[in-house]
C-alpha cells in the first residue's frame, strides 16, 4: 500500500503512537470478543436445558388438560376466566457494553387467589393450571435467553469485524508507515554523516595545505 507521510521525526512519533493505539485496541476487542463468546456459549447451554424442560412441561400440561377435560368436562369456559398476563417486567444488564434483557414475571396474581370456582372443578383443573403456569414461566425465561444470545451474536460479529479491520488493515498500514519513515530518516542520517565526513576531510586537507605553505616560506 502507498504510504502518504512526510518522513519527519514528528510524523514518526505520531505513527508510532497510532500503531500502539491500534495494537492496544485490537487486544481489547479480542478480549471483549472472547468474553462475549463465553457468555453466549453459557446461555446457549442454558437455553438447551430450558428447551428440554419446556418440552417436558408442555407434554405434562397437555396430558393434565386431557384429564381435566375428561373428568371435569371441557375447560373452554374456565380458560376464559384466566386473566391476560400483564406481570411481565423488562430490565437489562450490561456485558462488555452489550445490553442483555432481563425478563421477570409476577406470579402474585395467580397465587393470591384462583380465578375459577373450586366447587365446580376438581384437582385435575388445578394441576392443569399449575403446569401451564410453569410452561409460561419457562417460556419467559427462554425468551430472555434467546434474545440475549441474539444480541451477543450480533455484538460478536461487529466486534470481530472491527478487530479484523485493525489487524488486517490499520496495524499493517501503521507498521509500513513507521518502517517507511524510519528507513527514510536512517538514510538521511547516513547521507548527513557522509557529507560531514567529506567536509571534515576537505577541511583537513586545507589545513594541511596551509601548514605546508607556511613551512615553505620559512
C-alpha positions as semicolon CSV with decimal commas, in nm:
position;residue;x (nm);y (nm);z (nm)
1;X;0,000;0,000;0,000
2;X;0,119;0,351;-0,072
3;X;0,248;0,546;0,227
4;X;0,137;0,909;0,230
5;X;0,361;1,052;0,502
6;X;0,642;1,305;0,510
7;X;0,946;1,138;0,670
8;X;0,993;1,362;0,974
9;X;1,059;1,278;1,337
10;X;0,727;1,431;1,434
11;X;0,538;1,210;1,189
12;X;0,738;0,909;1,311
13;X;0,630;0,975;1,670
14;X;0,268;1,016;1,561
15;X;0,280;0,696;1,357
16;X;0,427;0,500;1,649
17;X;0,154;0,634;1,879
18;X;-0,115;0,538;1,629
19;X;0,039;0,192;1,592
20;X;0,047;0,142;1,969
21;X;-0,317;0,254;1,998
22;X;-0,421;0,022;1,715
23;X;-0,247;-0,275;1,877
24;X;-0,398;-0,194;2,215
25;X;-0,740;-0,154;2,056
26;X;-0,709;-0,491;1,886
27;X;-0,614;-0,660;2,214
28;X;-0,914;-0,503;2,389
29;X;-1,152;-0,602;2,110
30;X;-1,012;-0,954;2,106
31;X;-1,061;-0,979;2,482
32;X;-1,414;-0,842;2,451
33;X;-1,495;-1,091;2,177
34;X;-1,373;-1,384;2,387
35;X;-1,578;-1,271;2,687
36;X;-1,889;-1,231;2,474
37;X;-1,836;-1,573;2,317
38;X;-1,804;-1,737;2,659
39;X;-2,119;-1,561;2,777
40;X;-2,308;-1,665;2,465
41;X;-2,199;-2,029;2,491
42;X;-2,311;-2,037;2,855
43;X;-2,651;-1,900;2,755
44;X;-2,682;-2,147;2,467
45;X;-2,623;-2,437;2,705
46;X;-2,882;-2,290;2,940
47;X;-3,127;-2,240;2,653
48;X;-3,093;-2,605;2,550
49;X;-3,157;-2,711;2,908
50;X;-3,466;-2,492;2,937
51;X;-3,594;-2,609;2,599
52;X;-3,589;-2,966;2,728
53;X;-3,777;-2,856;3,038
54;X;-4,035;-2,674;2,826
55;X;-4,091;-2,978;2,606
56;X;-4,144;-3,191;2,915
57;X;-4,366;-2,927;3,078
58;X;-4,584;-2,895;2,768
59;X;-4,627;-3,271;2,748
60;X;-4,732;-3,292;3,113
61;X;-4,957;-2,985;3,083
62;X;-5,147;-3,119;2,782
63;X;-5,185;-3,459;2,946
64;X;-5,328;-3,285;3,253
65;X;-5,559;-3,083;3,028
66;X;-5,688;-3,401;2,866
67;X;-5,753;-3,547;3,212
68;X;-5,932;-3,227;3,320
69;X;-6,149;-3,228;3,007
70;X;-6,245;-3,591;3,070
71;X;-6,310;-3,565;3,444
72;X;-6,446;-3,214;3,466
73;X;-6,588;-3,151;3,120
74;X;-6,434;-2,929;2,857
75;X;-6,249;-2,639;3,018
76;X;-6,304;-2,381;2,745
77;X;-6,526;-2,161;2,964
78;X;-6,289;-2,199;3,258
79;X;-5,993;-2,087;3,046
80;X;-6,170;-1,757;2,976
81;X;-6,163;-1,677;3,345
82;X;-5,782;-1,667;3,348
83;X;-5,673;-1,302;3,306
84;X;-5,437;-1,183;3,038
85;X;-5,078;-1,182;3,162
86;X;-4,963;-0,829;3,246
87;X;-4,699;-0,907;3,505
88;X;-4,400;-0,907;3,269
89;X;-4,123;-0,664;3,358
90;X;-3,820;-0,584;3,144
91;X;-3,487;-0,465;3,278
92;X;-3,135;-0,517;3,148
93;X;-2,776;-0,583;3,242
94;X;-2,457;-0,492;3,059
95;X;-2,197;-0,741;2,939
96;X;-1,898;-0,557;2,791
97;X;-2,128;-0,278;2,676
98;X;-2,393;-0,511;2,534
99;X;-2,737;-0,462;2,688
100;X;-2,878;-0,802;2,785
101;X;-3,252;-0,817;2,866
102;X;-3,380;-0,947;3,198
103;X;-3,743;-1,063;3,194
104;X;-3,930;-1,120;3,519
105;X;-4,287;-1,228;3,566
106;X;-4,503;-1,163;3,869
107;X;-4,691;-1,469;3,989
108;X;-4,866;-1,281;4,267
109;X;-5,197;-1,251;4,088
110;X;-5,206;-1,628;4,036
111;X;-5,107;-1,730;4,386
112;X;-5,325;-1,490;4,584
113;X;-5,649;-1,643;4,460
114;X;-5,793;-1,870;4,194
115;X;-5,983;-1,728;3,900
116;X;-6,231;-2,014;3,885
117;X;-6,466;-2,171;4,136
118;X;-6,340;-2,470;4,331
119;X;-6,692;-2,601;4,382
120;X;-6,740;-2,675;4,012
121;X;-6,387;-2,801;3,938
122;X;-6,165;-3,084;4,053
123;X;-5,796;-3,133;4,127
124;X;-5,721;-3,209;3,760
125;X;-5,808;-2,848;3,673
126;X;-5,577;-2,721;3,948
127;X;-5,298;-2,945;3,819
128;X;-5,353;-2,818;3,464
129;X;-5,343;-2,457;3,584
130;X;-5,020;-2,512;3,774
131;X;-4,849;-2,693;3,486
132;X;-4,939;-2,429;3,228
133;X;-4,818;-2,161;3,471
134;X;-4,484;-2,342;3,477
135;X;-4,486;-2,353;3,096
136;X;-4,539;-1,977;3,093
137;X;-4,255;-1,918;3,338
138;X;-4,015;-2,131;3,135
139;X;-4,122;-1,965;2,811
140;X;-4,043;-1,623;2,956
141;X;-3,703;-1,748;3,071
142;X;-3,629;-1,898;2,730
143;X;-3,737;-1,579;2,552
144;X;-3,495;-1,382;2,769
145;X;-3,206;-1,617;2,693
146;X;-3,274;-1,641;2,318
147;X;-3,293;-1,263;2,288
148;X;-2,969;-1,233;2,486
149;X;-2,798;-1,485;2,257
150;X;-2,914;-1,291;1,950
151;X;-2,777;-0,963;2,088
152;X;-2,449;-1,123;2,190
153;X;-2,408;-1,287;1,849
154;X;-2,466;-0,951;1,680
155;X;-2,215;-0,781;1,911
156;X;-1,959;-1,058;1,849
157;X;-1,999;-1,014;1,473
158;X;-1,944;-0,637;1,496
159;X;-1,650;-0,678;1,736
160;X;-1,490;-0,936;1,507
161;X;-1,530;-0,702;1,210
162;X;-1,361;-0,416;1,395
163;X;-1,084;-0,641;1,523
164;X;-1,019;-0,770;1,171
165;X;-1,005;-0,415;1,039
166;X;-0,740;-0,326;1,296
167;X;-0,542;-0,647;1,248
168;X;-0,551;-0,667;0,869
169;X;-0,570;-0,302;0,764
170;X;-0,482;-0,040;1,024
171;X;-0,196;-0,214;1,206
172;X;-0,012;-0,316;0,883
173;X;-0,064;0,037;0,748
174;X;0,087;0,199;1,058
175;X;0,370;-0,057;1,060
176;X;0,451;0,026;0,700
177;X;0,438;0,398;0,774
178;X;0,674;0,359;1,070
179;X;0,913;0,150;0,858
180;X;0,898;0,396;0,569
181;X;0,973;0,698;0,789
182;X;1,239;0,513;0,988
183;X;1,418;0,398;0,673
184;X;1,397;0,746;0,523
185;X;1,536;0,911;0,837
186;X;1,813;0,650;0,862
187;X;1,906;0,713;0,500
188;X;1,904;1,086;0,567
189;X;2,131;1,036;0,869
190;X;2,369;0,825;0,662
191;X;2,380;1,094;0,393
192;X;2,440;1,361;0,654
193;X;2,716;1,152;0,812
194;X;2,882;1,100;0,474
195;X;2,852;1,471;0,397
196;X;3,013;1,563;0,727
197;X;3,298;1,318;0,663
198;X;3,360;1,476;0,323
199;X;3,358;1,823;0,477
200;X;3,592;1,709;0,752
201;X;3,836;1,556;0,504
202;X;3,823;1,872;0,292
203;X;3,897;2,095;0,590
204;X;4,177;1,861;0,696
205;X;4,337;1,883;0,351
206;X;4,302;2,262;0,353
207;X;4,465;2,277;0,695
208;X;4,749;2,052;0,581
209;X;4,792;2,263;0,268
210;X;4,812;2,586;0,469
211;X;5,059;2,423;0,707
212;X;5,274;2,316;0,412
213;X;5,269;2,666;0,264
214;X;5,376;2,815;0,600
215;X;5,666;2,575;0,627
216;X;5,780;2,662;0,272
217;X;5,802;3,035;0,347
218;X;6,038;2,965;0,632
